[in-house]
Amino acid sequence: MRVTVTGKGLQIRKFFLIGSAAMSLFAVGCPSPRAVCESDVAMACERAFECASDQEKSSDDFKAENGTSVAECKTKLASDVKCAEMKDFTWFCGSGTYNYDKAAECDDAKKAQSCADFYTWAKSPPACSQICTYK
């Protein structure tokens, strides 16, 4: 799965698009793969609209990829990446184990990042690379 968010040519790949599983999801137990996907989409859309300039948001390319609002972006992107079809975490970790605690830690760290850092793979918080473990 690869999600592209225009506006500064931002690309978010599946291993990077993990930050938005809301803490409330983690607080009530293990969220479903669909809920994690939808939360990831939510953060991607929120950050796209937060971080893009008004000029970028008014461009045809941005509108084609993200729509004209965060709500429209969430609906479009969730459909594009097929969140409703997510049944397990193999879409994210393959044969690895998905670690909710590291995902929550990554989520907090990603929410605190600047726009520039959020979209820079090299500045991804350490916990984000520990979400999947492999034996």
C-alpha positions, -999 to 999 in steps of 0.1 A, spaced: 0 0 0 14 34 -9 -5 66 -2 6 98 -19 -4 131 -4 4 161 -27 13 194 -13 51 197 -12 52 164 -31 47 144 1 46 107 -1 36 85 27 43 48 25 27 20 45 56 18 69 54 56 75 16 59 76 11 46 111 10 77 133 -27 84 135 -42 55 154 -57 77 181 -48 72 217 -84 65 225 -83 35 203 -53 21 223 -69 30 256 -99 8 251 -78 -22 240 -64 -35 208 -79 -16 178 -90 -34 148 -69 -33 116 -97 -13 100 -97 13 128 -59 16 126 -61 21 88 -88 47 92 -68 65 119 -37 65 97 -58 80 69 -71 107 93 -36 118 103 -24 118 67 -53 140 57 -51 163 87 -14 168 82 -18 173 44 -42 202 51 -23 215 80 11 215 63 2 226 27 1 263 19 -31 279 7 -16 280 -28 -8 243 -27 -43 234 -14 -59 254 -42 -40 235 -69 -58 210 -91 -32 182 -82 -38 187 -45 -76 187 -49 -75 156 -71 -55 137 -45 -70 151 -13 -102 168 -21 -111 202 -8 -115 194 29 -101 170 55 -134 152 56 -134 146 18 -98 135 20 -105 110 47 -134 95 27 -114 93 -5 -82 80 10 -99 54 32 -116 41 0 -84 42 -21 -64 22 5 -94 -1 12 -95 4 50 -129 -14 51 -112 -46 38 -85 -46 64 -88 -79 84 -54 -82 99 -21 -64 102 -3 -83 74 -9 -52 52 14 -34 76 38 -60 91 36 -89 66 46 -119 87 57 -98 117 39 -90 149 22 -56 152 31 -40 186 3 -17 198 25 -1 225 51 10 200 23 22 177 9 44 205 44 57 213 50 65 176 16 82 174 24 106 202 58 114 188 44 119 152 17 143 165 43 164 182 65 168 151 67 198 128 53 195 93 88 193 79 99 165 103 66 146 99 73 142 62 110 134 65 116 97 68 150 102 84 133 121 113 108 94 120 106 87 157 125 55 168 93 39 181 79 40 145 105 15 133 97 -8 162 60 -13 155 66 -46 137 88 -72 151 100 -103 133 112 -136 147 
